[in-house]
């Protein structure tokens, strides 16, 4: 056996003996009954102090306002995800422009997509966002929903509604 192997075996034996000593003879003494009672009493007094502080601040105006708002009936469930952001409902709703004119361009609304926070309408096979000018010159996409898209003629400011056309394909 070489000198190197003897050193490695010697260190291994020492490590095993040290581990056995630590395992069989723990140096930390168990806490006495008086010490554990003292720490329990300190913990109880700290908890009592914290509860008093919480009760003193409970009557503050800010907390009362928050609790009053939370107790009112909510118009929608905030935990239901929707493609549009949650906004407060206005009591006075703006009047939407009436859509009566005849659309001169051949536009076909064939798809609706939501990617993250972006809403896309597929019109004539091209994806558009709100505010995009259509390939059919003279029209801008103003609103998108899963069932319809609204476009505005640039020159006449007339609004046109395109309903979703669903086409069935064989698989």
Backbone as a chain_set.jsonl record, in Angstrom:
{"seq": "XXXXXXXXXXXXXXXXXXXXXXXXXXXXXXXXXXXXXXXXXXXXXXXXXXXXXXXXXXXXXXXXXXXXXXXXXXXXXXXXXXXXXXXXXXXXXXXXXXXXXXXXXXXXXXXXXXXXXXXXXXXXXXXXXXXXXXXXXXXXXXXXXXXXXXXXXXXXXXXXXXXXXXXXXXX", "coords": {"N": [[0.85, -1.16, 0.0], [0.558, 2.214, -0.849], [1.992, 5.326, 0.312], [0.251, 7.437, -0.049], [-2.299, 6.188, -0.21], [-2.47, 5.179, 2.39], [-2.694, 7.554, 3.847], [-5.158, 8.56, 2.934], [-6.926, 6.516, 3.789], [-6.496, 6.694, 6.547], [-7.494, 9.295, 7.1], [-10.176, 8.886, 6.405], [-10.956, 6.994, 8.355], [-10.633, 8.593, 10.65], [-12.645, 10.53, 10.139], [-14.945, 8.938, 10.265], [-14.838, 8.08, 12.945], [-15.093, 10.559, 14.253], [-17.675, 11.33, 13.396], [-19.196, 9.315, 14.613], [-18.717, 9.895, 17.306], [-19.93, 12.481, 17.534], [-22.551, 11.807, 16.933], [-23.207, 9.924, 18.948], [-22.645, 11.227, 21.363], [-24.124, 13.911, 21.924], [-23.535, 17.424, 22.067], [-25.216, 19.507, 22.7], [-27.253, 20.506, 25.253], [-30.404, 19.521, 26.558], [-33.164, 21.774, 26.8], [-34.124, 23.15, 29.882], [-37.072, 22.844, 31.938], [-37.785, 25.338, 33.052], [-36.546, 27.215, 31.353], [-37.871, 26.804, 28.938], [-40.448, 27.515, 29.667], [-40.063, 30.203, 30.18], [-39.424, 31.208, 27.611], [-41.84, 30.673, 26.346], [-43.572, 32.371, 27.745], [-42.517, 34.868, 26.988], [-43.076, 34.779, 24.261], [-45.895, 34.699, 24.299], [-46.452, 37.245, 25.439], [-45.446, 38.897, 23.431], [-47.164, 38.224, 21.302], [-49.603, 39.144, 22.343], [-49.106, 41.903, 22.466], [-48.842, 42.497, 19.717], [-51.434, 41.906, 18.802], [-52.898, 43.895, 20.164], [-51.889, 46.181, 18.896], [-52.827, 45.748, 16.301], [-55.603, 45.87, 16.718], [-55.874, 48.535, 17.516], [-55.284, 49.931, 15.149], [-57.299, 49.069, 13.553], [-59.599, 50.581, 13.381], [-59.075, 52.669, 11.732], [-59.555, 55.218, 9.222], [-58.85, 54.587, 6.563], [-58.815, 51.771, 6.464], [-61.503, 51.322, 7.032], [-62.727, 52.427, 4.759], [-61.764, 50.708, 2.761], [-62.879, 48.259, 3.552], [-65.595, 48.896, 3.3], [-65.832, 49.303, 0.53], [-65.2, 46.747, -0.39], [-67.34, 45.289, 0.537], [-69.504, 46.017, -1.014], [-71.75, 45.226, -3.768], [-70.345, 43.719, -6.589], [-70.059, 44.558, -10.045], [-69.124, 42.673, -11.903], [-67.53, 39.461, -11.817], [-64.319, 39.536, -10.595], [-62.486, 37.516, -10.909], [-62.87, 36.077, -13.163], [-61.454, 35.507, -16.219], [-61.05, 37.698, -18.964], [-60.889, 38.937, -22.336], [-60.871, 41.695, -22.456], [-59.803, 44.515, -20.504], [-60.653, 45.0, -17.015], [-62.942, 47.492, -16.241], [-64.48, 50.286, -14.661], [-68.01, 50.48, -14.707], [-69.778, 52.896, -16.498], [-72.393, 55.14, -15.645], [-73.727, 56.75, -17.454], [-74.0, 55.999, -20.681], [-72.159, 56.267, -23.668], [-73.505, 57.289, -26.794], [-73.657, 55.14, -29.49], [-72.517, 55.393, -32.858], [-74.871, 55.126, -35.519], [-75.185, 52.411, -37.765], [-75.79, 52.422, -40.974], [-75.183, 52.741, -43.637], [-74.285, 51.373, -46.863], [-71.823, 49.012, -47.471], [-69.169, 49.421, -49.656], [-66.9, 48.021, -50.37], [-65.663, 44.635, -50.724], [-65.67, 42.915, -48.013], [-64.793, 40.402, -45.698], [-65.325, 39.057, -42.642], [-63.694, 36.668, -41.032], [-62.45, 35.519, -38.831], [-61.454, 35.522, -35.35], [-59.084, 36.354, -32.938], [-57.288, 36.087, -29.841], [-54.36, 37.058, -28.479], [-52.492, 37.002, -25.835], [-52.751, 40.16, -24.633], [-53.597, 41.253, -26.919], [-56.051, 41.766, -29.422], [-57.192, 40.324, -32.36], [-58.554, 40.633, -35.62], [-59.569, 38.717, -38.355], [-59.743, 39.611, -41.528], [-60.689, 39.195, -44.762], [-58.698, 37.25, -44.916], [-56.448, 38.398, -43.737], [-54.704, 39.49, -40.833], [-55.735, 41.903, -38.464], [-55.388, 44.637, -36.149], [-57.102, 46.781, -33.793], [-57.455, 49.995, -35.109], [-55.837, 49.634, -37.293], [-55.313, 50.162, -40.822], [-57.215, 48.808, -43.423], [-56.412, 46.45, -46.083], [-58.053, 46.877, -48.188], [-58.261, 49.842, -49.388], [-59.085, 52.849, -47.67], [-60.538, 52.177, -45.421], [-60.739, 51.721, -41.874], [-60.126, 49.661, -39.102], [-62.157, 49.698, -36.305], [-63.338, 48.467, -34.068], [-63.378, 45.32, -32.342], [-64.893, 42.213, -31.768], [-65.798, 38.911, -30.55], [-67.899, 38.156, -32.225], [-68.401, 40.151, -34.103], [-66.958, 42.711, -36.216], [-66.058, 46.117, -36.48], [-65.802, 48.569, -38.933], [-64.563, 51.703, -40.235], [-65.257, 54.073, -42.684], [-62.838, 56.065, -44.164], [-63.073, 58.48, -45.62], [-65.861, 59.217, -45.548], [-66.548, 58.866, -42.903], [-68.365, 56.936, -42.096], [-69.747, 54.164, -40.35], [-69.368, 50.619, -40.418], [-70.626, 47.37, -39.915], [-69.29, 44.176, -39.583], [-70.24, 40.883, -39.592], [-69.258, 37.813, -38.041], [-68.235, 35.269, -40.166], [-68.661, 31.969, -40.32], [-67.118, 29.183, -41.594], [-67.528, 25.857, -42.486], [-65.267, 23.198, -42.673], [-64.165, 20.213, -44.239], [-62.698, 17.451, -42.553]], "CA": [[0.0, 0.0, 0.0], [1.403, 3.402, -0.956], [1.858, 6.317, 1.38], [-0.952, 8.22, -0.355], [-3.455, 5.375, 0.157], [-2.508, 5.12, 3.856], [-3.192, 8.853, 4.345], [-6.599, 8.634, 2.63], [-7.625, 5.577, 4.688], [-6.41, 7.262, 7.89], [-8.447, 10.416, 7.188], [-11.515, 8.313, 6.376], [-11.206, 6.403, 9.673], [-10.834, 9.71, 11.577], [-13.954, 11.131, 9.867], [-15.96, 8.013, 10.775], [-14.794, 8.151, 14.406], [-15.643, 11.863, 14.661], [-19.121, 11.254, 13.173], [-19.76, 8.456, 15.653], [-18.646, 10.645, 18.566], [-20.953, 13.539, 17.499], [-23.854, 11.163, 16.943], [-23.469, 9.244, 20.219], [-22.507, 12.152, 22.491], [-24.475, 15.269, 21.482], [-23.013, 18.438, 22.99], [-26.275, 20.449, 23.06], [-28.061, 19.999, 26.352], [-31.824, 19.802, 26.41], [-33.609, 22.925, 27.574], [-34.815, 22.803, 31.12], [-38.472, 23.244, 31.972], [-37.894, 26.767, 33.353], [-36.154, 27.99, 30.177], [-38.926, 26.711, 27.925], [-41.574, 28.3, 30.157], [-39.706, 31.616, 30.024], [-39.56, 31.562, 26.195], [-43.269, 30.656, 26.044], [-44.14, 33.595, 28.304], [-42.094, 35.969, 26.115], [-43.817, 34.657, 23.021], [-47.279, 35.105, 24.575], [-46.516, 38.699, 25.615], [-45.247, 39.499, 22.118], [-48.399, 38.026, 20.536], [-50.606, 40.046, 22.917], [-48.758, 43.259, 22.033], [-49.16, 42.614, 18.289], [-52.896, 41.94, 18.676], [-53.349, 45.222, 20.594], [-51.548, 47.116, 17.827], [-53.739, 45.514, 15.18], [-56.926, 46.364, 17.103], [-55.846, 49.996, 17.533], [-55.29, 50.418, 13.777], [-58.448, 48.526, 12.832], [-60.646, 51.587, 13.224], [-58.622, 53.797, 10.922], [-60.434, 55.591, 8.111], [-58.454, 53.893, 5.342], [-59.306, 50.4, 6.54], [-62.96, 51.357, 6.962], [-63.083, 52.649, 3.354], [-61.464, 49.488, 2.01], [-63.883, 47.258, 3.912], [-66.881, 49.307, 2.731], [-65.805, 49.036, -0.911], [-65.181, 45.305, -0.612], [-68.637, 44.724, 0.899], [-70.53, 46.362, -2.004], [-71.922, 44.26, -4.854], [-69.472, 43.984, -7.729], [-70.812, 44.344, -11.281], [-68.632, 41.46, -12.545], [-66.601, 38.668, -11.022], [-62.971, 39.916, -11.016], [-61.648, 36.347, -11.069], [-63.126, 35.487, -14.47], [-60.583, 36.172, -17.187], [-61.699, 38.165, -20.178], [-59.898, 39.58, -23.199], [-60.828, 43.131, -22.236], [-59.463, 44.834, -19.12], [-61.768, 45.385, -16.159], [-63.109, 48.925, -16.061], [-65.707, 50.631, -13.953], [-69.098, 50.753, -15.631], [-70.272, 54.263, -16.422], [-73.847, 55.189, -15.589], [-74.172, 57.361, -18.699], [-73.283, 55.337, -21.759], [-72.062, 57.073, -24.88], [-74.339, 56.813, -27.881], [-72.86, 54.604, -30.583], [-73.013, 55.844, -34.158], [-75.702, 54.14, -36.19], [-74.558, 51.829, -38.945], [-76.864, 52.278, -41.948], [-74.694, 52.836, -45.003], [-73.941, 50.125, -47.536], [-70.383, 48.846, -47.63], [-68.86, 49.311, -51.076], [-65.822, 47.052, -50.554], [-66.016, 43.25, -50.426], [-64.935, 42.548, -46.81], [-65.312, 39.195, -45.082], [-64.774, 38.844, -41.297], [-63.712, 35.214, -40.921], [-61.798, 34.971, -37.651], [-61.185, 36.357, -34.175], [-58.033, 35.752, -32.114], [-56.756, 36.832, -28.709], [-53.001, 36.622, -28.17], [-52.112, 37.824, -24.683], [-53.677, 41.283, -24.491], [-53.917, 41.72, -28.27], [-57.201, 41.204, -30.113], [-56.981, 40.372, -33.802], [-59.657, 40.245, -36.488], [-59.109, 38.254, -39.66], [-60.632, 40.145, -42.55], [-60.175, 38.816, -46.087], [-57.515, 36.425, -44.749], [-55.343, 39.176, -43.176], [-54.932, 39.816, -39.425], [-55.71, 43.334, -38.172], [-55.685, 45.102, -34.796], [-57.887, 48.014, -33.785], [-56.689, 51.154, -35.576], [-55.134, 49.315, -38.539], [-56.005, 50.418, -42.083], [-57.393, 47.559, -44.15], [-55.815, 46.4, -47.414], [-59.032, 47.574, -49.024], [-57.953, 51.229, -49.017], [-60.186, 53.717, -47.289], [-61.25, 51.664, -44.26], [-59.956, 51.5, -40.661], [-60.785, 48.787, -38.122], [-62.379, 50.481, -35.087], [-63.726, 47.637, -32.922], [-63.345, 43.879, -32.582], [-65.494, 41.341, -30.757], [-65.81, 37.555, -31.095], [-68.963, 37.934, -33.206], [-68.438, 41.157, -35.16], [-65.902, 43.72, -36.32], [-66.592, 47.374, -36.986], [-64.85, 49.347, -39.72], [-65.002, 53.075, -40.522], [-64.786, 54.626, -43.946], [-62.018, 57.23, -43.831], [-63.58, 59.696, -46.261], [-67.217, 59.601, -45.14], [-66.709, 58.624, -41.464], [-69.473, 56.032, -41.855], [-69.379, 52.938, -39.657], [-69.92, 49.41, -41.0], [-70.472, 46.214, -39.045], [-69.063, 42.903, -40.275], [-70.49, 39.77, -38.681], [-68.348, 36.683, -38.22], [-68.685, 34.235, -41.104], [-68.031, 30.695, -39.967], [-67.186, 28.238, -42.702], [-67.2, 24.494, -42.076], [-64.366, 22.511, -43.6], [-64.081, 18.774, -44.001], [-61.438, 17.023, -41.94]], "C": [[0.905, 1.235, 0.0], [1.102, 4.37, 0.188], [0.57, 7.128, 1.203], [-2.204, 7.46, 0.073], [-3.594, 5.282, 1.677], [-3.07, 6.416, 4.441], [-4.696, 8.956, 4.114], [-7.395, 7.726, 3.56], [-7.608, 6.107, 6.113], [-7.395, 8.409, 8.082], [-9.889, 9.914, 7.182], [-11.89, 7.72, 7.73], [-11.441, 7.504, 10.7], [-12.201, 10.362, 11.388], [-15.071, 10.26, 10.406], [-16.003, 8.063, 12.3], [-15.39, 9.459, 14.915], [-17.17, 11.868, 14.502], [-19.804, 10.418, 14.233], [-19.781, 9.183, 16.991], [-19.749, 11.709, 18.627], [-22.342, 12.929, 17.598], [-24.184, 10.564, 18.312], [-23.418, 10.167, 21.426], [-22.837, 13.575, 22.053], [-24.044, 16.288, 22.53], [-24.091, 19.411, 23.44], [-27.126, 19.806, 24.139], [-29.506, 20.386, 26.128], [-32.205, 20.958, 27.32], [-34.356, 22.456, 28.809], [-36.238, 23.311, 31.071], [-38.628, 24.729, 32.208], [-37.561, 27.61, 32.121], [-37.251, 27.952, 29.112], [-40.158, 27.492, 28.367], [-41.311, 29.787, 29.975], [-39.876, 32.031, 28.558], [-41.025, 31.555, 25.773], [-43.941, 31.924, 26.555], [-43.764, 34.805, 27.444], [-42.876, 35.957, 24.811], [-45.27, 35.09, 23.201], [-47.405, 36.613, 24.739], [-46.321, 39.423, 24.279], [-46.522, 39.394, 21.281], [-49.5, 38.956, 21.037], [-50.358, 41.481, 22.466], [-49.115, 43.478, 20.561], [-50.667, 42.706, 18.091], [-53.463, 43.284, 19.11], [-53.074, 46.256, 19.512], [-52.488, 46.964, 16.638], [-55.111, 46.086, 15.5], [-56.963, 47.883, 17.145], [-55.943, 50.555, 16.121], [-56.512, 49.966, 12.991], [-59.499, 49.595, 12.548], [-60.203, 52.765, 12.364], [-59.534, 54.014, 9.724], [-60.114, 54.807, 6.847], [-58.988, 52.468, 5.349], [-60.827, 50.347, 6.443], [-63.416, 51.555, 5.518], [-62.869, 51.386, 2.526], [-62.517, 48.427, 2.293], [-65.254, 47.614, 3.333], [-66.932, 49.024, 1.234], [-65.863, 47.543, -1.196], [-66.547, 44.685, -0.352], [-69.72, 45.04, -0.127], [-70.615, 45.281, -3.072], [-71.061, 44.665, -6.04], [-70.242, 43.725, -9.011], [-70.397, 43.068, -12.015], [-67.705, 40.741, -11.593], [-65.182, 38.996, -11.47], [-62.055, 38.724, -11.267], [-61.904, 35.606, -12.382], [-62.274, 36.23, -15.477], [-61.385, 36.552, -18.418], [-60.661, 38.865, -21.031], [-59.815, 41.084, -22.981], [-60.5, 43.424, -20.775], [-60.698, 45.23, -18.328], [-61.794, 46.892, -16.002], [-64.407, 49.161, -15.32], [-66.793, 50.943, -14.974], [-69.584, 52.18, -15.415], [-71.793, 54.24, -16.408], [-74.424, 55.782, -16.868], [-73.342, 56.738, -19.813], [-73.304, 56.225, -22.999], [-72.905, 56.447, -25.978], [-73.446, 56.363, -29.025], [-73.415, 55.13, -31.909], [-73.806, 54.731, -34.845], [-75.022, 53.684, -37.471], [-75.666, 51.546, -39.956], [-76.344, 52.193, -43.373], [-74.339, 51.459, -45.554], [-72.436, 50.102, -47.778], [-70.079, 48.598, -49.099], [-67.775, 48.263, -51.335], [-66.321, 45.658, -50.188], [-65.149, 42.787, -49.251], [-65.607, 41.353, -46.161], [-64.586, 38.973, -43.751], [-64.857, 37.354, -41.003], [-63.031, 34.67, -39.67], [-61.531, 36.008, -36.583], [-60.142, 35.634, -33.345], [-57.663, 36.692, -30.98], [-55.395, 36.234, -28.405], [-52.5, 37.525, -27.055], [-53.149, 38.908, -24.49], [-54.118, 41.827, -25.847], [-55.141, 40.999, -28.812], [-56.962, 41.377, -31.61], [-58.249, 39.934, -34.518], [-59.053, 39.801, -37.808], [-60.157, 38.676, -40.681], [-59.976, 39.896, -43.901], [-58.845, 38.073, -45.965], [-56.311, 37.14, -44.162], [-55.703, 39.546, -41.734], [-54.786, 41.322, -39.211], [-55.974, 43.56, -36.692], [-56.526, 46.361, -34.908], [-56.978, 49.176, -34.175], [-55.924, 50.898, -36.863], [-55.985, 49.682, -39.746], [-56.056, 49.106, -42.857], [-56.69, 47.629, -45.499], [-56.761, 47.006, -48.449], [-58.939, 49.043, -48.622], [-59.217, 52.005, -48.665], [-60.962, 53.249, -46.075], [-60.282, 51.411, -43.108], [-60.787, 50.639, -39.719], [-60.915, 49.546, -36.804], [-62.749, 49.654, -33.868], [-63.716, 46.168, -33.324], [-64.055, 43.177, -31.433], [-65.521, 39.938, -31.349], [-66.855, 37.329, -32.183], [-69.014, 38.975, -34.309], [-67.228, 42.079, -35.094], [-66.527, 44.963, -36.92], [-65.485, 48.108, -37.721], [-65.452, 50.717, -40.004], [-64.416, 53.489, -41.857], [-64.055, 55.925, -43.643], [-62.625, 58.512, -44.384], [-64.92, 60.145, -45.7], [-67.475, 59.443, -43.649], [-67.891, 57.722, -41.139], [-68.948, 54.741, -41.239], [-70.089, 51.752, -40.3], [-69.635, 48.238, -40.064], [-70.322, 44.959, -39.892], [-69.311, 41.787, -39.277], [-69.57, 38.606, -39.04], [-68.975, 35.643, -39.13], [-67.94, 32.957, -40.77], [-68.231, 29.735, -41.123], [-66.746, 26.872, -42.19], [-66.3, 23.862, -43.128], [-64.33, 21.044, -43.243], [-62.725, 18.413, -43.436], [-60.967, 15.74, -42.58]], "O": [[1.884, 1.301, 0.743], [0.113, 4.243, 0.909], [-0.108, 7.461, 2.175], [-3.096, 8.058, 0.675], [-4.709, 5.304, 2.198], [-3.829, 6.388, 5.409], [-5.43, 9.392, 5.001], [-8.44, 8.133, 4.068], [-8.606, 5.984, 6.824], [-8.061, 8.487, 9.115], [-10.735, 10.464, 7.886], [-13.009, 7.914, 8.205], [-12.339, 7.387, 11.534], [-12.855, 10.712, 12.37], [-16.048, 10.776, 10.949], [-17.085, 8.085, 12.888], [-16.116, 9.461, 15.909], [-17.879, 12.359, 15.381], [-20.884, 10.776, 14.704], [-20.762, 9.092, 17.73], [-20.43, 11.834, 19.645], [-23.214, 13.475, 18.272], [-25.315, 10.683, 18.784], [-24.092, 9.907, 22.423], [-21.926, 14.373, 21.831], [-24.172, 16.049, 23.731], [-23.918, 20.083, 24.457], [-27.652, 18.706, 23.965], [-29.799, 21.446, 25.575], [-31.681, 21.121, 28.422], [-35.117, 21.489, 28.771], [-36.565, 24.142, 30.224], [-39.521, 25.344, 31.624], [-38.224, 28.616, 31.87], [-37.523, 28.961, 28.461], [-40.846, 28.075, 27.529], [-42.224, 30.548, 29.653], [-40.419, 33.102, 28.289], [-41.419, 32.353, 24.923], [-44.792, 32.491, 25.869], [-44.602, 35.672, 27.199], [-43.289, 37.006, 24.318], [-45.818, 35.778, 22.34], [-48.357, 37.209, 24.236], [-46.961, 40.444, 24.027], [-46.918, 40.359, 20.626], [-50.255, 39.501, 20.232], [-51.3, 42.195, 22.121], [-49.636, 44.534, 20.201], [-51.13, 43.513, 17.285], [-54.411, 43.774, 18.498], [-53.917, 47.11, 19.235], [-52.896, 47.958, 16.037], [-55.726, 46.723, 14.645], [-57.999, 48.471, 16.835], [-56.621, 51.561, 15.91], [-56.736, 50.435, 11.875], [-60.217, 49.501, 11.553], [-60.914, 53.767, 12.287], [-60.207, 53.087, 9.272], [-61.028, 54.403, 6.129], [-59.548, 52.007, 4.354], [-61.379, 49.428, 5.837], [-64.383, 50.927, 5.087], [-63.7, 51.039, 1.687], [-62.995, 47.766, 1.371], [-65.997, 46.723, 2.918], [-67.951, 48.559, 0.723], [-66.515, 47.122, -2.151], [-66.885, 43.665, -0.952], [-70.768, 44.393, -0.118], [-69.673, 44.512, -3.263], [-71.056, 45.829, -6.442], [-71.012, 42.767, -9.073], [-71.224, 42.444, -12.679], [-67.158, 41.343, -10.669], [-64.855, 38.758, -12.632], [-60.953, 38.9, -11.787], [-61.231, 34.619, -12.68], [-62.359, 37.454, -15.581], [-62.277, 35.823, -18.853], [-59.653, 39.341, -20.509], [-58.79, 41.692, -23.289], [-60.884, 42.654, -19.895], [-61.671, 45.732, -18.889], [-60.779, 47.502, -15.667], [-65.318, 48.334, -15.352], [-66.532, 51.592, -15.987], [-69.776, 52.615, -14.279], [-72.412, 53.417, -17.082], [-75.492, 55.366, -17.319], [-72.128, 56.931, -19.877], [-74.315, 56.844, -23.331], [-73.005, 55.224, -26.079], [-72.581, 57.112, -29.478], [-74.625, 55.292, -32.064], [-73.455, 53.554, -34.761], [-74.374, 54.467, -38.166], [-76.394, 50.562, -39.828], [-77.012, 51.623, -44.236], [-74.123, 50.508, -44.803], [-71.86, 51.086, -48.243], [-70.643, 47.696, -49.718], [-67.738, 47.675, -52.416], [-67.284, 45.515, -49.434], [-64.028, 42.321, -49.455], [-66.833, 41.288, -46.079], [-63.379, 38.732, -43.732], [-65.94, 36.824, -40.754], [-63.034, 33.457, -39.463], [-61.401, 37.2, -36.86], [-60.281, 34.442, -33.071], [-57.712, 37.914, -31.119], [-55.285, 35.044, -28.108], [-52.127, 38.673, -27.296], [-54.311, 38.61, -24.212], [-54.921, 42.757, -25.913], [-55.264, 39.781, -28.684], [-56.574, 42.453, -32.065], [-58.931, 39.0, -34.096], [-58.131, 40.436, -38.321], [-61.283, 38.179, -40.699], [-58.852, 40.333, -44.151], [-57.963, 38.24, -46.807], [-55.235, 36.546, -44.089], [-56.852, 39.874, -41.44], [-53.844, 41.942, -39.705], [-56.686, 42.786, -36.052], [-56.65, 46.941, -35.987], [-55.878, 49.325, -33.644], [-55.41, 51.837, -37.47], [-57.208, 49.542, -39.722], [-55.064, 48.382, -42.936], [-56.403, 48.714, -46.004], [-56.327, 47.572, -49.452], [-59.499, 49.433, -47.598], [-60.269, 51.835, -49.282], [-61.964, 53.871, -45.723], [-59.159, 50.952, -43.316], [-61.989, 50.853, -39.555], [-59.914, 49.99, -36.242], [-62.506, 50.084, -32.741], [-64.0, 45.812, -34.468], [-63.843, 43.508, -30.266], [-65.287, 39.784, -32.548], [-66.716, 36.405, -32.984], [-69.61, 38.723, -35.356], [-66.571, 42.207, -34.061], [-67.418, 44.877, -37.766], [-64.375, 48.255, -37.211], [-66.672, 50.886, -40.016], [-63.233, 53.282, -42.126], [-64.586, 56.791, -42.947], [-62.682, 59.523, -43.684], [-65.102, 61.327, -45.405], [-68.533, 59.853, -43.17], [-68.377, 57.739, -40.009], [-67.851, 54.284, -41.562], [-71.255, 51.848, -40.681], [-68.548, 48.127, -39.497], [-71.116, 44.706, -40.798], [-68.668, 41.74, -38.228], [-69.165, 38.443, -40.191], [-70.097, 35.192, -38.901], [-66.721, 32.882, -40.924], [-69.352, 29.501, -41.574], [-65.71, 26.751, -41.536], [-66.549, 23.983, -44.328], [-64.452, 20.678, -42.074], [-61.714, 19.011, -43.806], [-59.92, 15.211, -42.205]]}, "num_chains": 1, "name": "protein.A"}
